Amino acid sequence: MLPDLPSLPVHVEPLPYESRLASRPLSQVDLVVIHCTEVPTLAESRTFGEKVLYPDSGTGNSGHYYIDRDGSLHQYVAIDRIAHHTRGYNPRSIGIEIVNSGRYPRWLDADHQAMTEPYTPAQIDTLVALLKRLAADHPTLRFIAGHEDLDTTMVEASDDPTKQVHRKRDPGPLFPWDHVLANVPLQRLNTPAP
């Protein structure tokens, strides 16, 4: 425990398939990807994370850490395992999911793309503390990005096939990037154009 960092309680609750996720050396991890769950509750996020979506490996999609609205921190996947959270970036990254409704339940409807739920102060405090801890414990960790920065895929809108919408928009426009970046020793990997 580093004296300059406060303790950070973590509820370790491994997903049933965690041991089937590929292992990795932590020296290859240099990136944190911030997500929002886009479902209303931590319980729904857990249910989704437990779904086996890849029959060959018996695994599914999840982040490593989840932060609930009250600021409680939950770890579903050990960081020495490759979780499925961001296409093309999983081997090098840690996925952090923040409970937030996002575009729920009409994620890909063209007329439902606004993300209006603010993140709670408790969530952001926990996130900053977690990022500081991870950066202190893992010297190769240098970058941070939003899921929307890395997955810019456009897809057909579910309510109007003539329109395209972003497949991923999280953590979204209400995520306090300026505050987080000012308080953690990480730099943003792909800064979006103004």
ZIMO-V543911 format. One record per backbone hydrogen bond with DSSP energy under -1.0 kcal/mol. NH is the residue of the N-H (numbers start at 1). CO is the residue of the C=O. E is the energy in kcal/mol with one decimal. If there is no record, write none. Layout:
nh->NH co->CO e->E
nh->NH co->CO e->E
This chain:
nh->5 co->2 e->-1.4
nh->11 co->73 e->-2.9
nh->13 co->75 e->-3.0
nh->15 co->76 e->-2.4
nh->18 co->15 e->-2.0
nh->20 co->17 e->-2.3
nh->21 co->18 e->-1.5
nh->24 co->80 e->-2.1
nh->28 co->25 e->-1.9
nh->29 co->26 e->-1.5
nh->30 co->92 e->-1.8
nh->31 co->92 e->-1.5
nh->32 co->143 e->-1.7
nh->33 co->94 e->-2.8
nh->34 co->145 e->-3.0
nh->35 co->96 e->-2.8
nh->37 co->98 e->-2.0
nh->38 co->100 e->-1.7
nh->45 co->41 e->-1.7
nh->46 co->42 e->-2.5
nh->47 co->43 e->-2.4
nh->48 co->44 e->-2.3
nh->49 co->45 e->-2.7
nh->50 co->46 e->-1.9
nh->51 co->48 e->-1.2
nh->53 co->59 e->-1.6
nh->54 co->59 e->-2.6
nh->57 co->54 e->-1.1
nh->58 co->54 e->-2.5
nh->59 co->54 e->-1.2
nh->62 co->84 e->-1.7
nh->64 co->95 e->-2.2
nh->65 co->95 e->-2.1
nh->66 co->74 e->-2.8
nh->67 co->97 e->-2.5
nh->68 co->72 e->-2.3
nh->71 co->68 e->-2.2
nh->74 co->66 e->-2.8
nh->75 co->11 e->-2.7
nh->76 co->64 e->-2.2
nh->77 co->64 e->-1.4
nh->81 co->78 e->-1.8
nh->82 co->22 e->-3.0
nh->89 co->86 e->-2.2
nh->93 co->90 e->-1.2
nh->94 co->31 e->-2.1
nh->96 co->33 e->-2.7
nh->97 co->65 e->-3.1
nh->98 co->35 e->-1.6
nh->99 co->67 e->-2.6
nh->104 co->101 e->-2.8
nh->106 co->103 e->-1.3
nh->109 co->106 e->-1.6
nh->112 co->109 e->-1.7
nh->124 co->120 e->-2.0
nh->125 co->121 e->-2.6
nh->126 co->122 e->-2.2
nh->127 co->123 e->-2.6
nh->128 co->124 e->-2.6
nh->129 co->125 e->-2.2
nh->130 co->126 e->-2.7
nh->131 co->127 e->-2.8
nh->132 co->128 e->-2.3
nh->133 co->129 e->-2.2
nh->134 co->130 e->-3.0
nh->135 co->131 e->-2.5
nh->136 co->132 e->-2.2
nh->137 co->133 e->-2.4
nh->138 co->134 e->-1.9
nh->141 co->138 e->-2.1
nh->142 co->30 e->-1.7
nh->143 co->30 e->-2.5
nh->144 co->187 e->-2.0
nh->145 co->32 e->-2.1
nh->147 co->34 e->-2.1
nh->148 co->170 e->-2.6
nh->149 co->146 e->-1.1
nh->150 co->146 e->-1.0
nh->151 co->147 e->-2.5
nh->155 co->165 e->-3.0
nh->157 co->163 e->-2.9
nh->158 co->108 e->-1.8
nh->163 co->160 e->-2.4
nh->165 co->155 e->-2.8
nh->167 co->153 e->-2.9
nh->175 co->172 e->-1.5
nh->177 co->175 e->-2.0
nh->180 co->176 e->-2.4
nh->181 co->177 e->-3.1
nh->182 co->178 e->-1.7
nh->183 co->180 e->-1.3
nh->187 co->142 e->-2.4
nh->189 co->144 e->-2.9
